[in-house]
Amino acid sequence: MTSLLRKSVLVVEDEENILAAIEYNLKRDGYRTLTATDGEEGLRKAREEGPDLLVLDVMLPGLDGFEVCRILRQVSDVPILLLTAKDQEMDRVVGLELGADDYVVKPFSMREFLARVKAMLRRPRSKVSGSLVSEWITSGNLSIDMASHTLILNNEPLAMKPKAFAVLALLMTHRGRVFTRDQILERLWDLDFVGGRRTIDVHVRWIREKIENDPSNPKRIVTIRGVGYRFEG
């Protein structure tokens, strides 16, 4: 595994004072730090440099952070930490729906920010119950393999966002067991994650849209009212 001191972080932020403070502190902690000041430059550097973590401001000139996130998620599962001055739940939900992994609202504590960066870089991208599943798990026409992060539906590969894949894998590997939203958050997200329980509902909705014949009347991932979710097959 690459040493933490060699991990690279791309920071896309147009406010010079914030960018300078983040860059200084990341470099002081030993990270290889790349910077960009607008969405187009950030997208280009993300593609060219392949950073281990992307710190992405939402309000950017040109392409905004949401659009950069959306484009990147089509080709990359790089961890994305969004920065925004908007302390609104809907903005957090939009960011999560587009594939962001975490969300920090300005102004923020640099100590907290660095702790989030460190936690995100240490976390495996595909984590289920703390370990990777090394064999195929199949239910009817649906199969997953955590080791290769592969999802097959009706004998065709199916793309799915990394966190949604992890949620599906967790439920499938414990078929018939009900997981509360808090249990899923505890297993698959950092303890200091700020998105809240609604994050789980968002990810389950994405999964249903991919694997259910009728997402509005799900048969595979069912809701246990007042408790959580269960995979039935």
C-alpha positions as a Markdown table, in Angstrom:
| # | Residue | x | y | z |
|---|---|---|---|---|
| 1 | Met | 0.0 | 0.0 | 0.0 |
| 2 | Thr | 1.2 | 3.5 | -0.8 |
| 3 | Ser | 2.5 | 5.4 | 2.2 |
| 4 | Leu | 0.3 | 8.1 | 3.6 |
| 5 | Leu | 3.1 | 10.6 | 3.1 |
| 6 | Arg | 3.0 | 9.9 | -0.6 |
| 7 | Lys | -0.7 | 10.3 | -1.1 |
| 8 | Ser | -1.7 | 13.0 | -3.5 |
| 9 | Val | -4.6 | 15.5 | -2.9 |
| 10 | Leu | -6.0 | 17.7 | -5.6 |
| 11 | Val | -7.6 | 20.9 | -4.2 |
| 12 | Val | -10.0 | 22.8 | -6.5 |
| 13 | Glu | -10.8 | 26.1 | -4.9 |
| 14 | Asp | -11.1 | 29.6 | -6.3 |
| 15 | Glu | -10.8 | 31.6 | -3.1 |
| 16 | Glu | -7.1 | 32.3 | -2.9 |
| 17 | Asn | -6.8 | 32.5 | 0.9 |
| 18 | Ile | -8.7 | 29.3 | 1.5 |
| 19 | Leu | -6.7 | 27.5 | -1.2 |
| 20 | Ala | -3.4 | 28.8 | 0.2 |
| 21 | Ala | -4.4 | 27.6 | 3.8 |
| 22 | Ile | -5.4 | 24.2 | 2.6 |
| 23 | Glu | -2.3 | 23.7 | 0.5 |
| 24 | Tyr | 0.0 | 24.8 | 3.3 |
| 25 | Asn | -1.5 | 22.5 | 5.8 |
| 26 | Leu | -1.7 | 19.5 | 3.5 |
| 27 | Lys | 1.9 | 19.9 | 2.5 |
| 28 | Arg | 2.9 | 20.3 | 6.2 |
| 29 | Asp | 1.2 | 17.0 | 6.9 |
| 30 | Gly | 3.2 | 15.4 | 4.1 |
| 31 | Tyr | 0.7 | 15.1 | 1.2 |
| 32 | Arg | 1.7 | 15.7 | -2.4 |
| 33 | Thr | -0.7 | 18.6 | -3.1 |
| 34 | Leu | -2.0 | 19.8 | -6.5 |
| 35 | Thr | -4.2 | 22.8 | -6.9 |
| 36 | Ala | -6.6 | 24.3 | -9.4 |
| 37 | Thr | -8.7 | 27.4 | -9.3 |
| 38 | Asp | -11.6 | 26.6 | -11.7 |
| 39 | Gly | -13.7 | 23.6 | -12.7 |
| 40 | Glu | -12.1 | 23.0 | -16.1 |
| 41 | Glu | -8.6 | 23.1 | -14.7 |
| 42 | Gly | -9.6 | 20.8 | -11.8 |
| 43 | Leu | -11.3 | 18.3 | -14.1 |
| 44 | Arg | -8.2 | 18.3 | -16.4 |
| 45 | Lys | -5.8 | 17.7 | -13.5 |
| 46 | Ala | -8.0 | 15.1 | -12.0 |
| 47 | Arg | -7.9 | 13.1 | -15.3 |
| 48 | Glu | -4.2 | 13.7 | -15.9 |
| 49 | Glu | -2.8 | 13.3 | -12.3 |
| 50 | Gly | -5.1 | 10.7 | -10.9 |
| 51 | Pro | -5.0 | 12.0 | -7.3 |
| 52 | Asp | -5.8 | 9.8 | -4.3 |
| 53 | Leu | -8.3 | 12.4 | -3.1 |
| 54 | Leu | -10.1 | 15.3 | -4.6 |
| 55 | Val | -11.1 | 18.3 | -2.5 |
| 56 | Leu | -13.7 | 20.2 | -4.5 |
| 57 | Asp | -15.3 | 23.5 | -3.9 |
| 58 | Val | -18.9 | 23.7 | -5.1 |
| 59 | Met | -19.0 | 27.3 | -6.2 |
| 60 | Leu | -16.4 | 27.5 | -9.0 |
| 61 | Pro | -16.1 | 29.6 | -12.1 |
| 62 | Gly | -16.9 | 27.8 | -15.3 |
| 63 | Leu | -17.8 | 24.3 | -14.3 |
| 64 | Asp | -19.1 | 24.2 | -10.8 |
| 65 | Gly | -18.2 | 21.5 | -8.3 |
| 66 | Phe | -21.3 | 19.5 | -8.8 |
| 67 | Glu | -20.7 | 19.3 | -12.5 |
| 68 | Val | -17.1 | 18.3 | -12.0 |
| 69 | Cys | -18.2 | 15.6 | -9.6 |
| 70 | Arg | -20.8 | 14.3 | -12.0 |
| 71 | Ile | -18.4 | 14.1 | -14.9 |
| 72 | Leu | -15.6 | 12.4 | -12.8 |
| 73 | Arg | -18.0 | 9.8 | -11.4 |
| 74 | Gln | -18.6 | 8.5 | -14.9 |
| 75 | Val | -15.0 | 7.3 | -15.1 |
| 76 | Ser | -13.5 | 7.4 | -11.6 |
| 77 | Asp | -14.2 | 6.4 | -8.0 |
| 78 | Val | -11.6 | 8.8 | -6.5 |
| 79 | Pro | -12.8 | 9.9 | -3.0 |
| 80 | Ile | -14.4 | 13.4 | -3.3 |
| 81 | Leu | -14.7 | 15.9 | -0.4 |
| 82 | Leu | -16.9 | 18.8 | -1.3 |
| 83 | Leu | -16.4 | 22.3 | 0.2 |
| 84 | Thr | -19.3 | 24.8 | 0.2 |
| 85 | Ala | -20.4 | 27.9 | 1.9 |
| 86 | Lys | -24.1 | 26.8 | 1.8 |
| 87 | Asp | -25.2 | 25.1 | 5.0 |
| 88 | Gln | -28.3 | 23.6 | 3.4 |
| 89 | Glu | -29.4 | 20.0 | 3.5 |
| 90 | Met | -30.4 | 19.9 | -0.1 |
| 91 | Asp | -26.9 | 20.9 | -1.3 |
| 92 | Arg | -25.5 | 18.1 | 0.8 |
| 93 | Val | -28.0 | 15.7 | -0.7 |
| 94 | Val | -27.2 | 16.9 | -4.3 |
| 95 | Gly | -23.5 | 16.4 | -3.7 |
| 96 | Leu | -24.1 | 12.9 | -2.4 |
| 97 | Glu | -26.4 | 12.0 | -5.2 |
| 98 | Leu | -23.7 | 13.0 | -7.7 |
| 99 | Gly | -21.2 | 10.7 | -5.9 |
| 100 | Ala | -19.4 | 12.8 | -3.4 |
| 101 | Asp | -18.1 | 10.9 | -0.3 |
| 102 | Asp | -18.2 | 13.7 | 2.3 |
| 103 | Tyr | -19.1 | 17.3 | 2.7 |
| 104 | Val | -17.6 | 20.2 | 4.7 |
| 105 | Val | -19.3 | 23.5 | 5.2 |
| 106 | Lys | -17.3 | 26.7 | 5.2 |
| 107 | Pro | -16.0 | 28.1 | 7.5 |
| 108 | Phe | -14.4 | 24.9 | 8.8 |
| 109 | Ser | -11.8 | 23.9 | 11.4 |
| 110 | Met | -8.5 | 23.1 | 9.6 |
| 111 | Arg | -8.0 | 20.4 | 12.2 |
| 112 | Glu | -11.3 | 18.8 | 11.4 |
| 113 | Phe | -10.7 | 19.1 | 7.7 |
| 114 | Leu | -7.3 | 17.4 | 7.9 |
| 115 | Ala | -8.9 | 14.6 | 10.1 |
| 116 | Arg | -11.5 | 14.0 | 7.4 |
| 117 | Val | -8.8 | 13.9 | 4.7 |
| 118 | Lys | -6.8 | 11.4 | 6.7 |
| 119 | Ala | -9.8 | 9.2 | 7.3 |
| 120 | Met | -10.9 | 9.2 | 3.7 |
| 121 | Leu | -7.5 | 8.3 | 2.4 |
| 122 | Arg | -7.2 | 5.4 | 4.9 |
| 123 | Arg | -10.6 | 4.0 | 4.1 |
| 124 | Pro | -10.8 | 1.2 | 1.6 |
| 125 | Arg | -12.9 | 2.2 | -1.4 |
| 126 | Ser | -14.9 | -1.1 | -1.3 |
| 127 | Lys | -15.6 | -1.9 | 2.4 |
| 128 | Val | -18.1 | -4.4 | 3.6 |
| 129 | Ser | -18.1 | -5.4 | 7.3 |
| 130 | Gly | -14.4 | -4.4 | 7.3 |
| 131 | Ser | -13.3 | -7.0 | 4.7 |
| 132 | Leu | -13.5 | -7.7 | 1.1 |
| 133 | Val | -15.7 | -10.5 | -0.2 |
| 134 | Ser | -13.5 | -12.6 | -2.5 |
| 135 | Glu | -16.2 | -14.7 | -4.3 |
| 136 | Trp | -19.2 | -14.2 | -6.4 |
| 137 | Ile | -22.5 | -13.8 | -4.7 |
| 138 | Thr | -25.5 | -14.5 | -6.9 |
| 139 | Ser | -29.3 | -14.0 | -6.4 |
| 140 | Gly | -31.3 | -14.9 | -9.5 |
| 141 | Asn | -30.1 | -12.7 | -12.4 |
| 142 | Leu | -28.0 | -10.5 | -10.1 |
| 143 | Ser | -24.3 | -11.2 | -9.2 |
| 144 | Ile | -21.6 | -9.2 | -7.4 |
| 145 | Asp | -18.0 | -9.7 | -6.7 |
| 146 | Met | -16.4 | -7.3 | -4.2 |
| 147 | Ala | -12.9 | -8.3 | -5.0 |
| 148 | Ser | -13.2 | -7.0 | -8.6 |
| 149 | His | -16.0 | -4.5 | -7.8 |
| 150 | Thr | -18.1 | -6.2 | -10.5 |
| 151 | Leu | -21.9 | -6.2 | -10.8 |
| 152 | Ile | -23.7 | -8.3 | -13.3 |
| 153 | Leu | -27.4 | -8.1 | -14.1 |
| 154 | Asn | -29.0 | -10.3 | -16.8 |
| 155 | Asn | -25.5 | -11.4 | -17.9 |
| 156 | Glu | -24.5 | -7.8 | -18.6 |
| 157 | Pro | -22.1 | -5.7 | -16.6 |
| 158 | Leu | -23.8 | -2.9 | -14.7 |
| 159 | Ala | -22.2 | 0.4 | -13.6 |
| 160 | Met | -22.9 | 1.6 | -10.1 |
| 161 | Lys | -21.4 | 4.3 | -7.9 |
| 162 | Pro | -18.9 | 2.9 | -5.4 |
| 163 | Lys | -20.8 | 3.7 | -2.2 |
| 164 | Ala | -24.1 | 2.3 | -3.7 |
| 165 | Phe | -22.2 | -0.8 | -4.7 |
| 166 | Ala | -20.9 | -1.2 | -1.1 |
| 167 | Val | -24.4 | -0.8 | 0.3 |
| 168 | Leu | -25.8 | -3.4 | -2.1 |
| 169 | Ala | -22.9 | -5.8 | -1.3 |
| 170 | Leu | -23.5 | -5.4 | 2.5 |
| 171 | Leu | -27.2 | -6.3 | 2.1 |
| 172 | Met | -26.6 | -9.1 | -0.3 |
| 173 | Thr | -23.9 | -10.8 | 1.8 |
| 174 | His | -26.4 | -10.7 | 4.7 |
| 175 | Arg | -29.5 | -11.8 | 2.8 |
| 176 | Gly | -32.6 | -11.7 | 5.0 |
| 177 | Arg | -31.1 | -9.6 | 7.7 |
| 178 | Val | -32.5 | -6.1 | 8.4 |
| 179 | Phe | -29.9 | -3.3 | 8.7 |
| 180 | Thr | -30.9 | 0.0 | 10.2 |
| 181 | Arg | -29.7 | 3.2 | 8.6 |
| 182 | Asp | -27.3 | 3.8 | 11.5 |
| 183 | Gln | -25.8 | 0.3 | 11.1 |
| 184 | Ile | -25.1 | 0.9 | 7.4 |
| 185 | Leu | -23.6 | 4.3 | 8.1 |
| 186 | Glu | -21.4 | 2.8 | 10.9 |
| 187 | Arg | -20.1 | 0.1 | 8.6 |
| 188 | Leu | -19.6 | 2.0 | 5.4 |
| 189 | Trp | -19.1 | 5.7 | 6.3 |
| 190 | Asp | -16.7 | 7.5 | 8.6 |
| 191 | Leu | -18.0 | 8.2 | 12.1 |
| 192 | Asp | -17.8 | 11.9 | 11.6 |
| 193 | Phe | -19.7 | 11.8 | 8.3 |
| 194 | Val | -22.2 | 14.8 | 8.2 |
| 195 | Gly | -24.7 | 13.6 | 5.6 |
| 196 | Gly | -27.0 | 11.9 | 8.1 |
| 197 | Arg | -29.4 | 9.0 | 7.7 |
| 198 | Arg | -31.0 | 10.4 | 4.6 |
| 199 | Thr | -27.8 | 9.4 | 2.8 |
| 200 | Ile | -28.8 | 5.8 | 3.1 |
| 201 | Asp | -32.2 | 6.4 | 1.6 |
| 202 | Val | -30.6 | 8.2 | -1.4 |
| 203 | His | -28.2 | 5.3 | -2.0 |
| 204 | Val | -30.9 | 2.7 | -1.7 |
| 205 | Arg | -33.0 | 4.6 | -4.3 |
| 206 | Trp | -30.1 | 4.5 | -6.7 |
| 207 | Ile | -29.7 | 0.8 | -6.2 |
| 208 | Arg | -33.4 | 0.1 | -6.8 |
| 209 | Glu | -33.3 | 2.2 | -10.0 |
| 210 | Lys | -30.5 | -0.2 | -11.2 |
| 211 | Ile | -31.7 | -3.6 | -10.1 |
| 212 | Glu | -35.4 | -3.5 | -9.5 |
| 213 | Asn | -37.9 | -4.2 | -12.3 |
| 214 | Asp | -40.2 | -1.6 | -10.7 |
| 215 | Pro | -38.2 | 0.7 | -8.4 |
| 216 | Ser | -41.4 | 2.1 | -6.9 |
| 217 | Asn | -42.5 | -1.4 | -5.9 |
| 218 | Pro | -39.2 | -3.0 | -4.9 |
| 219 | Lys | -38.9 | -6.8 | -4.5 |
| 220 | Arg | -35.2 | -7.2 | -3.9 |
| 221 | Ile | -34.4 | -4.5 | -1.4 |
| 222 | Val | -37.4 | -4.0 | 0.8 |
| 223 | Thr | -38.1 | -1.3 | 3.4 |
| 224 | Ile | -38.9 | -2.5 | 6.9 |
| 225 | Arg | -40.9 | 0.4 | 8.2 |
| 226 | Gly | -39.4 | 2.1 | 11.2 |
| 227 | Val | -36.3 | -0.2 | 11.1 |
| 228 | Gly | -34.3 | -0.1 | 7.9 |
| 229 | Tyr | -33.7 | -2.3 | 4.8 |
| 230 | Arg | -33.4 | -6.0 | 4.0 |
| 231 | Phe | -32.2 | -7.8 | 0.8 |
| 232 | Glu | -34.7 | -10.5 | -0.1 |
| 233 | Gly | -33.3 | -11.6 | -3.5 |
